[in-house]
């Protein structure tokens, strides 16, 4: 069992609240030919999740906000 603990982050941008959750990376699976997955931040909305940016442990909150706003501008508000 993994000792990883998901982190949650809420961000208000352009008057809307966005909910992000971190998930740990997954090891490669040779049987199903699935490549290894990196730890990522996911946008959670309407019961679905979308991969956003790589999860960096210990990243400061202001820096995380800046990166997530950049991702929102490029992928949600583009």
Secondary structure, 3 states (H helix, E strand, C coil): CCCCCCCEEEEEECCEEEEEEEECCCCCECCCCECCCCCEEEEEECCEEEEEEECCCCCCHHHHHHHHHHHHHHHCCC
